[in-house]
Every structure is written in C-alpha cells, then in structure tokens.
Amino acid sequence: MMYWDFPSVAVRDRLEHSPGLNTSKVASQIRLSPAEAYAKLESRQPPSQLRLNTFDGRPVYRFRTGRERRIIYADTGEEQIATSPEMMRRIAAQWTGQPAPLAKAELLEDVDQWTLEGGLSNLPLWKYSWPDGEQVYISRDSGEVVQYTTRASRFWAYLGAIPHWLYFTPLRKHGPQWSQTIIWVSAVGTVSALLGIIIGVWMYSPAKRYRYAGDPSSIPYRGQKRWHMILGLIFGLSAATWAFSGFLSMDPFPLQTEARGRGAAGKISSALRGKFQLPAFDLKPPQRALALLAGLNVKEIEFTSFAGEPVYLATLDRGETRILPVSGEPMAAFDHGRVAEIVRSAVGPANIADLRLLNQYDAYYLDRHHEQPLPVIFLKLNDPENTRYYIDPKTARVVGDYRTGRWVERWLYHGLHSLNFPWLYRYRPLWDVVVISLLAGGCALCITSLMLAWRVVSGVAR
C-alpha cells in the first residue's frame, strides 16, 4: 500500500481520460455562452459553481446550485438527462481508448469487489470489460465513470488494500458490521502486542541469569520462543502502534471539538472570490479564452472570480492550472502579495499570528507524492486552537488546514500509522527503508506467533 492503493477514479484520472477542450473538434462545437446555457436551466438560484468540460465527446457546462448538479450541452443547449446503452458504451470506449465492440457489458444491481467505496450510492452500474483486463464502471443514471481497474491494479489491491482494510465484499458491503470488526480486531491486536511487550520486558534479564547453549543469556527460551521474544523486544512497539493507529482510523470515540477558526475559512474564500457574475464572461467568450491558451492541453475550465474580477481557471492534462482574467492575459499564478493582502483584510490583522509564503511542506501540510501544491500562502491565526490555513496562489483556494483539536488524528493516527513525521517523511528513500524494515520485522514477529500458536493448537488436537 506504500506504492499501490485501492483502485479509484480521482479528478486527475478524469482529466487524463477526457478529450482536450481546445482541440478544433471540441472548441468549434461551443456555441452557447455561460449565461445562455444557464438560462436553459430556468433556475431562480444563481450557480455556486460552473465548469466547462466534456461529456460523451461533446462540450458541456456543468452547473452546481446547492446540492443540485445539472449538465447543459454547449453546442445545442439541451440538458443531459437520460443515458442510453450506446452512449455509455461510447463513454467507456473513450476512457480506455479501445474499440467499443470488444467490450463485454454487464449490468450490476449490487456492489462487487471494486465498487465497495461509494458503490451503493451509484447503483445500478454498467460494467464494461475488455480482453486485456481493463474494466470501466459507469453509473446508469448519470453516465459518469465511477470506477476503473486493470489487471495490475486488481492484483496489487488483492495483495495490499483488500487484506489490510478487510475489504472482503461479503463483509465490507455491510458498513456498520465491517466498522465494528475493524475496531475490535485492531483493539485486540493492540492489547495483545502490549501484553507481549510487558511479558518480554519482565522476562528479559540484563544480568543474564539464564543459560543458553551453556553460556549466560538474557532470554530464557529456545527455538521459536526465543526468536519470538527477540523480535517482540525489537519490533513489538511498532506493531502495537500500528494496530492502535488503525484502531483510531475508525474513529471509535467520536469527539465534538470546538473549532473557532473554521469560520475564517469561509471569510477567506469569500474575500478571494468576490461576486460571481456570469454575464461578465461575455467580454471574453470561452472560445476566445481557449484560443489564448493554444498549445496547452486544456481539459477543463472553471468560471470563477478573484477579488470580484471574473477569471477563467483552466486545468491542464496533468492537473496543472493556468489563470486567464477576462480583462487580462494568461498567467501561472495570482500575485502572492495581493493574495496575502486579501487574506489579511478578510481575517483582520489583529487575528493573525503569522502570514508568509511557504515553499516546502511542514508538519501539518505534507504529501508523500508531492501532489499537494507548493508554494502556498501560510496563515496562522491568533486563536486558542492555533488554526492554520494553506492557500494555493495558483487557484486562490484554501488547500489545507489544521487546528490543535485535531492532534489525535494528526499524530496518533497519521503519525503512528504512516510514520509521516517531518524529519523522516520528507526524505526519500530513507522513509521507505525505515517503513519496510519495520514492516518486515513485524511480519517476522507475526510468523513466529502463528508458529507457536500452531504448536499449541496441534498439541491440544492430538
């Protein structure tokens, strides 16, 4: 699981598998302005979010109003409502880049091994399978790809995520029972490991009062028991902390913590965005914006604003972004100083303990895969919870936050389970070597435990 997680469809995957907006085929189909497309919805509530991307190979406006999400085709103004088997087969083929006739189609009315995460809310699903092992799952209602697997991703999931999370379909499909199983198994593992450590330390003799092979020894056992005690004294603590942090990952004791700094996030976001007016984008239509971004593989455009000024936020094929103000030229990021000044005005200078540009990850904002953006504007509030915010100047969004009320999650769960301590986590491959060594020692400890248990059980059976 250090290198291969459970298969899923993330935002980056959707971008990678979708056609580019600024290709001549797609861009030439955009005929409606954002305001004209919104008028087709006949909605009285203004949209809270608007994006331009593709659906079934055609450009579409995706409106979000509260919890409601609706799609309007940018070429005809029709609303995307119904899906047909032919449409879903085209979508699946476009995702894989393989011929549609080669796919085997299957309607799923219940979750399978690969749709356990969120699958119940997306059912029924169409599953399309190709001879090379690629599988695409599409929601029959929305036509959206909700899961994608390959032979390799399924193989590594069977070795990693599935046994680690006990993601066995008959158990995992029953959420409450699965949660209780994880809690009790991890609790028993924690207690067992701690008892083993206590007994091992109690039996250990620094004065070497035992004899082993005729020589003084600190350990009274022979054979497998001896190896088990040695491994337990070396790796027992890491085994206990891993089991305990896994126990905490299930939130067995939900805590209601007061988060005084949470209201600041809304103030910051509102100040950075300002008012959102669709007609303002008529001054620079999407077609012209895409023409100005020629040479870049634009996969999605978000219609947004910065300090009340309308801007296009273009997302490229690798997740990178470009900013295109309606009244300006493309740029890679907003001015750091201006972002900081807006943030300072939003929360008030008296409430700020620290505000600066952060060029590397710190203890509360970090990412092993280096996908979280850098640099970021770092804000620390002068409040009892020492609330921290991390703001990406490339998107003017809050991309991370932390408050002291979450220390259990940060240190006792993530810290102990992933060993993401800053002094180790940012150094690769040192982190890999330490984790793999501890895992190997813990595995050897478990093997000796099983061997000793088998000797006892087989002896009782005889």
ZIDAJO-V769174 format. One record per residue. N is the residue number from 1. SS is DSSP state (hx for helix, st for strand, lp for the rest). PSI is psi as a letter, one per 20 degrees, with the letter a starting at -180 (999 if undefined). OMEGA is omega as a letter, one per 30 degrees, with the letter a starting at -180 (NA if undefined). Layout:
N SS PSI OMEGA
N SS PSI OMEGA
//
This chain:
1 lp i l
2 lp h a
3 lp i a
4 lp o a
5 lp a l
6 lp p a
7 lp q l
8 lp r l
9 lp o a
10 lp r l
11 hx g l
12 hx h l
13 hx g l
14 hx g l
15 hx g a
16 hx h a
17 hx j a
18 lp q l
19 lp q a
20 lp q l
21 lp h a
22 lp k l
23 lp q a
24 hx h a
25 hx g a
26 hx g a
27 hx h a
28 lp i a
29 lp i a
30 lp o a
31 lp h a
32 lp q l
33 lp r l
34 hx g a
35 hx h l
36 hx h l
37 hx h l
38 hx h l
39 hx h l
40 lp h a
41 lp h a
42 lp l a
43 lp q l
44 lp i a
45 lp p a
46 lp q a
47 lp q l
48 lp i l
49 st q l
50 st p l
51 st q l
52 st o l
53 st b a
54 st q l
55 st p a
56 lp k l
57 lp j a
58 st q l
59 st p a
60 st q l
61 st p l
62 st o a
63 st q l
64 st p l
65 st o a
66 lp c l
67 lp i a
68 st p l
69 st p a
70 st q a
71 st p l
72 st p l
73 st p a
74 lp i a
75 lp h a
76 lp i a
77 lp j l
78 lp q l
79 st p l
80 lp o a
81 lp f a
82 lp q l
83 lp q l
84 lp q l
85 hx h l
86 hx g l
87 hx g a
88 hx h l
89 hx h l
90 hx g a
91 hx g l
92 hx g l
93 hx h l
94 hx h l
95 hx g a
96 hx h a
97 lp j a
98 lp q l
99 lp p a
100 hx h a
101 hx i a
102 hx i a
103 lp p l
104 st p a
105 st q a
106 st p l
107 st p a
108 st p l
109 lp i l
110 lp q a
111 lp q l
112 lp a a
113 lp h a
114 lp j l
115 lp k a
116 lp h l
117 lp o l
118 lp j a
119 hx h a
120 hx h a
121 hx i a
122 hx i a
123 lp q f
124 lp q a
125 st q l
126 st p l
127 st p l
128 st p a
129 st p l
130 lp q a
131 lp h a
132 lp j l
133 lp i l
134 lp p l
135 st p l
136 st p l
137 st p a
138 st p l
139 st p a
140 lp h a
141 lp g a
142 lp h a
143 lp j a
144 lp q l
145 st p a
146 st i l
147 st q l
148 st p l
149 st q l
150 lp r l
151 hx g a
152 hx g a
153 hx h l
154 hx g l
155 hx g a
156 hx h l
157 hx h l
158 hx h l
159 hx h a
160 lp e a
161 hx g a
162 hx g l
163 hx h a
164 hx g a
165 hx j a
166 lp l a
167 lp l l
168 lp p a
169 hx g a
170 hx h l
171 hx g a
172 hx h a
173 lp i l
174 lp n a
175 hx g a
176 hx g l
177 hx h l
178 hx g a
179 hx g l
180 hx h l
181 hx g l
182 hx g a
183 hx g a
184 hx h l
185 hx g l
186 hx h l
187 hx g l
188 hx g l
189 hx g l
190 hx g a
191 hx g a
192 hx g a
193 hx g l
194 hx g l
195 hx g l
196 hx g l
197 hx g a
198 hx g a
199 hx g a
200 hx g l
201 hx h l
202 hx h a
203 hx h a
204 lp p a
205 lp o l
206 lp h a
207 lp i l
208 lp l a
209 lp i l
210 st r l
211 st p l
212 st p a
213 lp k l
214 lp i a
215 st q l
216 st q a
217 st q l
218 lp i a
219 lp p a
220 lp i a
221 lp r l
222 lp r l
223 hx c a
224 hx h l
225 hx h l
226 hx g l
227 hx h a
228 hx g l
229 hx g l
230 hx g l
231 hx h l
232 hx h l
233 hx h a
234 hx g a
235 hx j a
236 hx h a
237 hx g l
238 hx h l
239 hx g l
240 hx g a
241 hx h l
242 hx g l
243 hx g a
244 hx g l
245 hx h l
246 hx h l
247 hx g a
248 hx h a
249 hx h l
250 lp j l
251 lp l a
252 lp h l
253 lp m a
254 lp p a
255 lp p l
256 lp o a
257 lp q l
258 lp p a
259 lp n a
260 lp h a
261 lp i a
262 hx h a
263 hx h a
264 hx h a
265 hx g l
266 hx g l
267 hx g a
268 hx g a
269 hx g l
270 hx g a
271 hx h a
272 hx h a
273 hx g a
274 lp a a
275 lp q a
276 lp o a
277 lp o a
278 hx g a
279 hx h a
280 hx h a
281 hx i l
282 hx h l
283 hx h l
284 hx n a
285 lp r a
286 hx h l
287 hx g l
288 hx h l
289 hx g l
290 hx h l
291 hx h l
292 hx i l
293 lp k l
294 lp q a
295 lp i l
296 lp q a
297 lp n a
298 st p a
299 st h a
300 st q l
301 st p l
302 st p l
303 st o a
304 st a l
305 st q l
306 st o a
307 lp k l
308 lp i l
309 st p a
310 st p l
311 st q l
312 st p l
313 st o a
314 st p l
315 st p a
316 st a a
317 lp h a
318 lp j l
319 lp i l
320 lp r a
321 st q l
322 st q a
323 st p l
324 st n l
325 st q l
326 lp h a
327 lp k a
328 lp a a
329 lp r a
330 st q l
331 st q a
332 lp h a
333 lp q l
334 lp q l
335 lp p a
336 hx g a
337 hx h a
338 hx g l
339 hx g a
340 hx h a
341 hx h l
342 hx g l
343 hx g a
344 hx g l
345 hx h a
346 hx g a
347 hx i l
348 lp p a
349 hx h a
350 hx h a
351 hx j a
352 st p l
353 st h a
354 st p l
355 st o a
356 st r l
357 st p a
358 st p a
359 lp i l
360 lp r a
361 lp q l
362 st a a
363 lp h a
364 lp j l
365 st o a
366 lp r a
367 lp o a
368 lp h a
369 lp i l
370 lp k l
371 lp h l
372 lp p a
373 lp q l
374 lp q f
375 lp r l
376 st q l
377 st o a
378 st p l
379 st p l
380 st p a
381 st q l
382 lp m a
383 lp r a
384 lp h a
385 lp j l
386 lp l a
387 lp p l
388 st q l
389 st q l
390 st o a
391 st p a
392 st o l
393 lp i l
394 lp h a
395 lp i a
396 lp l l
397 st q l
398 st o a
399 st i l
400 st q l
401 st r l
402 st q l
403 lp q a
404 hx h l
405 hx i a
406 hx k a
407 hx h l
408 hx g l
409 hx g a
410 hx g a
411 hx g a
412 hx h l
413 hx f a
414 hx h a
415 hx g a
416 hx h a
417 hx h a
418 hx i a
419 lp l a
420 lp l l
421 lp p a
422 hx h a
423 hx i l
424 hx h a
425 hx h a
426 lp i a
427 lp o l
428 lp p g
429 lp j a
430 hx g l
431 hx g a
432 hx g a
433 hx g a
434 hx g a
435 hx g a
436 hx h l
437 hx g l
438 hx h l
439 hx g l
440 hx g l
441 hx g l
442 hx h l
443 hx g l
444 hx h l
445 hx g l
446 hx h l
447 hx g l
448 hx h l
449 hx g a
450 hx h l
451 hx g l
452 hx g l
453 hx h l
454 hx h l
455 hx g l
456 hx g a
457 hx g a
458 hx h l
459 hx h l
460 hx h a
461 hx h l
462 lp 999 NA
//
